[in-house]
Amino acid sequence: MKPSILLIDHPVGRRDDRASAILREMGYGIEWCSPGKGDTLPPVDNGHGAVVVYGGAESVNEAESKPYIREEIDWIGRWAESGRPFLGICLGAQMLARSLGAPVNRHRDGLHEIGYVKVEPTPVAEDFMDEAMHVYHWHNEGFDVPACAELLASGPVFPNQAFRYGEKAYGIQFHPEVSRPVMQRWMHEAGHMLEEPGAHPSEVQLADSERFDAPMEAWLRRFLAGWLS
């Protein structure tokens, strides 16, 4: 029997992402936890086989004003040290970076990264990403790569796009879990952000999804299979 996977989300949106659906298809049980809604994080040694930490509207730089952010960062650090699989997406990646001592900051020119942007694998990416691809973004902060980690992918707006700590802890700045319907909901619910510098107009995002969503989903499926093997 496959171990269950803990999914940590934040108080925005619904639980209809692509990653959780793929994990169910793969036969894993999943358990959701929302610290921002008052859920208590379980002990690190409680038996989960892997953890996925999603994005959200919060910032790691709110750790002093939102205690659950501080608790998540500390918890993630302990999990990462356990050597078991960890995947941080956007905010989740930034939390992993912060737990490992790296800063998270806004773009120096005030840019947001919203829409499909091409990222390139680095020479050490190995089986993480074998070729450049367009991936979906929605963020205005980015992480530095921790000194103890290795950069796996880079991009033209926020240069640090993915890193690995140890063998199984990954942080990715982009959103492969976002399907076209979720993307459309984000554009509807947070449409004001499309006016920010660097954000792609909705019509560009919709056109790009026709070309880039299927390859991004295929990449996510390959990544999850290898990550959990």
One Martini backbone bead per residue (centre of mass of N, CA, C, O) as a GRO file, in nm:
protein
  229
    1MET     BB    1   0.096   0.037   0.023
    2LYS     BB    2   0.069   0.361  -0.018
    3PRO     BB    3   0.156   0.643   0.098
    4SER     BB    4   0.073   0.929   0.220
    5ILE     BB    5  -0.001   1.273   0.126
    6LEU     BB    6   0.087   1.595   0.210
    7LEU     BB    7  -0.124   1.890   0.178
    8ILE     BB    8  -0.036   2.235   0.166
    9ASP     BB    9  -0.241   2.512   0.212
   10HIS     BB   10  -0.413   2.819   0.134
   11PRO     BB   11  -0.657   3.088   0.175
   12VAL     BB   12  -0.688   3.006  -0.152
   13GLY     BB   13  -0.916   2.863  -0.311
   14ARG     BB   14  -0.925   2.542  -0.455
   15ARG     BB   15  -0.906   2.169  -0.457
   16ASP     BB   16  -0.833   2.152  -0.815
   17ASP     BB   17  -0.567   2.047  -0.883
   18ARG     BB   18  -0.337   1.861  -1.068
   19ALA     BB   19  -0.156   1.720  -0.859
   20SER     BB   20  -0.370   1.576  -0.684
   21ALA     BB   21  -0.493   1.416  -0.919
   22ILE     BB   22  -0.239   1.257  -0.997
   23LEU     BB   23  -0.190   1.122  -0.722
   24ARG     BB   24  -0.451   0.963  -0.728
   25GLU     BB   25  -0.394   0.809  -0.991
   26MET     BB   26  -0.129   0.674  -0.850
   27GLY     BB   27  -0.257   0.577  -0.549
   28TYR     BB   28  -0.266   0.809  -0.349
   29GLY     BB   29  -0.305   0.932  -0.052
   30ILE     BB   30  -0.466   1.225   0.086
   31GLU     BB   31  -0.378   1.521   0.293
   32TRP     BB   32  -0.509   1.806   0.426
   33CYS     BB   33  -0.358   2.138   0.508
   34SER     BB   34  -0.455   2.461   0.688
   35PRO     BB   35  -0.298   2.682   0.876
   36GLY     BB   36  -0.457   2.952   0.796
   37LYS     BB   37  -0.734   2.790   0.916
   38GLY     BB   38  -0.612   2.623   1.190
   39ASP     BB   39  -0.435   2.403   1.127
   40THR     BB   40  -0.233   2.137   1.233
   41LEU     BB   41   0.067   2.034   1.215
   42PRO     BB   42   0.219   1.756   1.189
   43PRO     BB   43   0.432   1.544   1.258
   44VAL     BB   44   0.708   1.459   1.080
   45ASP     BB   45   0.677   1.138   1.198
   46ASN     BB   46   0.364   1.037   1.094
   47GLY     BB   47   0.400   0.878   0.782
   48HIS     BB   48   0.445   1.042   0.553
   49GLY     BB   49   0.590   1.023   0.226
   50ALA     BB   50   0.496   1.325   0.149
   51VAL     BB   51   0.525   1.679   0.034
   52VAL     BB   52   0.300   1.955  -0.045
   53VAL     BB   53   0.352   2.306  -0.113
   54TYR     BB   54   0.176   2.571  -0.180
   55GLY     BB   55   0.050   2.849  -0.270
   56GLY     BB   56  -0.007   3.215  -0.223
   57ALA     BB   57  -0.069   3.543  -0.097
   58GLU     BB   58   0.151   3.518   0.074
   59SER     BB   59   0.448   3.586   0.275
   60VAL     BB   60   0.745   3.517   0.423
   61ASN     BB   61   0.759   3.829   0.529
   62GLU     BB   62   0.501   3.752   0.741
   63ALA     BB   63   0.608   3.586   0.991
   64GLU     BB   64   0.554   3.802   1.227
   65SER     BB   65   0.229   3.848   1.161
   66LYS     BB   66   0.214   3.524   1.078
   67PRO     BB   67   0.259   3.249   1.257
   68TYR     BB   68   0.205   3.020   1.045
   69ILE     BB   69   0.445   3.089   0.866
   70ARG     BB   70   0.666   3.026   1.070
   71GLU     BB   71   0.577   2.732   1.120
   72GLU     BB   72   0.613   2.631   0.832
   73ILE     BB   73   0.910   2.691   0.793
   74ASP     BB   74   1.011   2.513   1.028
   75TRP     BB   75   0.878   2.249   0.932
   76ILE     BB   76   1.016   2.230   0.655
   77GLY     BB   77   1.302   2.206   0.761
   78ARG     BB   78   1.257   1.935   0.905
   79TRP     BB   79   1.165   1.774   0.661
   80ALA     BB   80   1.412   1.815   0.477
   81GLU     BB   81   1.607   1.666   0.683
   82SER     BB   82   1.472   1.374   0.641
   83GLY     BB   83   1.476   1.306   0.307
   84ARG     BB   84   1.202   1.341   0.210
   85PRO     BB   85   0.966   1.423   0.003
   86PHE     BB   86   0.966   1.757  -0.150
   87LEU     BB   87   0.719   2.015  -0.257
   88GLY     BB   88   0.756   2.350  -0.371
   89ILE     BB   89   0.513   2.602  -0.462
   90CYS     BB   90   0.625   2.896  -0.471
   91LEU     BB   91   0.570   2.959  -0.167
   92GLY     BB   92   0.687   2.680  -0.092
   93ALA     BB   93   0.970   2.747  -0.205
   94GLN     BB   94   1.021   2.999  -0.030
   95MET     BB   95   1.007   2.844   0.238
   96LEU     BB   96   1.243   2.659   0.185
   97ALA     BB   97   1.455   2.875   0.144
   98ARG     BB   98   1.422   3.008   0.423
   99SER     BB   99   1.484   2.747   0.593
  100LEU     BB  100   1.790   2.759   0.441
  101GLY     BB  101   1.871   3.092   0.447
  102ALA     BB  102   1.707   3.238   0.222
  103PRO     BB  103   1.595   3.493   0.048
  104VAL     BB  104   1.292   3.698  -0.013
  105ASN     BB  105   1.199   3.894  -0.306
  106ARG     BB  106   1.151   4.143  -0.496
  107HIS     BB  107   1.175   4.289  -0.775
  108ARG     BB  108   1.393   4.541  -0.858
  109ASP     BB  109   1.162   4.653  -1.089
  110GLY     BB  110   0.860   4.554  -0.999
  111LEU     BB  111   0.799   4.283  -1.112
  112HIS     BB  112   0.586   4.057  -1.253
  113GLU     BB  113   0.492   3.696  -1.281
  114ILE     BB  114   0.242   3.656  -1.537
  115GLY     BB  115   0.243   3.364  -1.697
  116TYR     BB  116   0.411   3.250  -1.969
  117VAL     BB  117   0.749   3.125  -1.917
  118LYS     BB  118   1.067   3.066  -2.002
  119VAL     BB  119   1.267   2.786  -1.908
  120GLU     BB  120   1.596   2.671  -1.800
  121PRO     BB  121   1.813   2.434  -1.773
  122THR     BB  122   2.066   2.321  -1.601
  123PRO     BB  123   2.347   2.118  -1.591
  124VAL     BB  124   2.211   1.976  -1.309
  125ALA     BB  125   1.915   1.872  -1.381
  126GLU     BB  126   1.885   1.622  -1.540
  127ASP     BB  127   1.573   1.469  -1.457
  128PHE     BB  128   1.403   1.730  -1.420
  129MET     BB  129   1.499   1.892  -1.699
  130ASP     BB  130   1.567   1.846  -2.056
  131GLU     BB  131   1.416   2.122  -2.140
  132ALA     BB  132   1.286   2.384  -2.251
  133MET     BB  133   1.002   2.574  -2.101
  134HIS     BB  134   0.674   2.665  -2.062
  135VAL     BB  135   0.548   2.831  -1.769
  136TYR     BB  136   0.350   2.900  -1.498
  137HIS     BB  137   0.274   3.225  -1.350
  138TRP     BB  138   0.222   3.381  -0.997
  139HIS     BB  139   0.424   3.654  -0.904
  140ASN     BB  140   0.639   3.901  -0.686
  141GLU     BB  141   0.841   3.683  -0.581
  142GLY     BB  142   1.178   3.562  -0.492
  143PHE     BB  143   1.440   3.333  -0.471
  144ASP     BB  144   1.712   3.232  -0.331
  145VAL     BB  145   1.971   3.017  -0.336
  146PRO     BB  146   2.081   2.805  -0.139
  147ALA     BB  147   2.397   2.709  -0.049
  148CYS     BB  148   2.290   2.389  -0.016
  149ALA     BB  149   2.197   2.421  -0.312
  150GLU     BB  150   2.061   2.364  -0.652
  151LEU     BB  151   2.027   2.484  -0.960
  152LEU     BB  152   1.778   2.390  -1.225
  153ALA     BB  153   1.634   2.674  -1.304
  154SER     BB  154   1.584   2.943  -1.542
  155GLY     BB  155   1.508   3.301  -1.597
  156PRO     BB  156   1.438   3.636  -1.719
  157VAL     BB  157   1.304   3.755  -1.454
  158PHE     BB  158   1.334   3.517  -1.250
  159PRO     BB  159   1.619   3.336  -1.229
  160ASN     BB  160   1.494   3.157  -0.999
  161GLN     BB  161   1.304   2.839  -1.056
  162ALA     BB  162   1.491   2.596  -0.935
  163PHE     BB  163   1.551   2.356  -0.662
  164ARG     BB  164   1.783   2.143  -0.475
  165TYR     BB  165   1.767   1.942  -0.172
  166GLY     BB  166   1.931   1.702  -0.198
  167GLU     BB  167   1.730   1.439  -0.332
  168LYS     BB  168   1.391   1.537  -0.254
  169ALA     BB  169   1.408   1.859  -0.246
  170TYR     BB  170   1.177   2.094  -0.394
  171GLY     BB  171   1.181   2.412  -0.573
  172ILE     BB  172   0.917   2.601  -0.739
  173GLN     BB  173   0.804   2.900  -0.901
  174PHE     BB  174   0.597   2.750  -1.054
  175HIS     BB  175   0.261   2.623  -1.211
  176PRO     BB  176   0.181   2.301  -1.301
  177GLU     BB  177  -0.103   2.269  -1.136
  178VAL     BB  178  -0.228   2.467  -1.349
  179SER     BB  179  -0.503   2.486  -1.513
  180ARG     BB  180  -0.707   2.645  -1.719
  181PRO     BB  181  -0.946   2.682  -1.520
  182VAL     BB  182  -0.771   2.800  -1.292
  183MET     BB  183  -0.656   3.036  -1.449
  184GLN     BB  184  -0.932   3.170  -1.506
  185ARG     BB  185  -1.003   3.215  -1.210
  186TRP     BB  186  -0.766   3.394  -1.135
  187MET     BB  187  -0.832   3.619  -1.344
  188HIS     BB  188  -1.106   3.683  -1.208
  189GLU     BB  189  -1.024   3.716  -0.894
  190ALA     BB  190  -0.724   3.873  -0.991
  191GLY     BB  191  -0.737   4.096  -1.226
  192HIS     BB  192  -0.575   4.342  -1.107
  193MET     BB  193  -0.285   4.206  -1.158
  194LEU     BB  194  -0.280   4.258  -1.479
  195GLU     BB  195  -0.168   4.567  -1.425
  196GLU     BB  196   0.101   4.477  -1.369
  197PRO     BB  197   0.421   4.467  -1.409
  198GLY     BB  198   0.461   4.183  -1.638
  199ALA     BB  199   0.184   4.113  -1.700
  200HIS     BB  200  -0.024   3.917  -1.877
  201PRO     BB  201  -0.267   3.914  -2.070
  202SER     BB  202  -0.538   3.719  -2.097
  203GLU     BB  203  -0.516   3.656  -2.405
  204VAL     BB  204  -0.227   3.548  -2.385
  205GLN     BB  205  -0.272   3.321  -2.183
  206LEU     BB  206  -0.481   3.163  -2.348
  207ALA     BB  207  -0.303   3.114  -2.594
  208ASP     BB  208  -0.066   2.977  -2.444
  209SER     BB  209  -0.224   2.732  -2.328
  210GLU     BB  210  -0.259   2.585  -2.602
  211ARG     BB  211   0.063   2.523  -2.615
  212PHE     BB  212   0.170   2.476  -2.287
  213ASP     BB  213  -0.006   2.290  -2.103
  214ALA     BB  214   0.048   1.998  -2.194
  215PRO     BB  215   0.359   1.992  -2.149
  216MET     BB  216   0.336   2.065  -1.846
  217GLU     BB  217   0.177   1.816  -1.759
  218ALA     BB  218   0.381   1.607  -1.856
  219TRP     BB  219   0.606   1.700  -1.672
  220LEU     BB  220   0.464   1.654  -1.402
  221ARG     BB  221   0.427   1.350  -1.429
  222ARG     BB  222   0.727   1.282  -1.447
  223PHE     BB  223   0.819   1.410  -1.188
  224LEU     BB  224   0.640   1.259  -0.981
  225ALA     BB  225   0.741   0.976  -1.049
  226GLY     BB  226   1.041   1.029  -0.978
  227TRP     BB  227   1.009   1.152  -0.690
  228LEU     BB  228   0.845   0.872  -0.587
  229SER     BB  229   1.057   0.628  -0.658
   0.00000   0.00000   0.00000
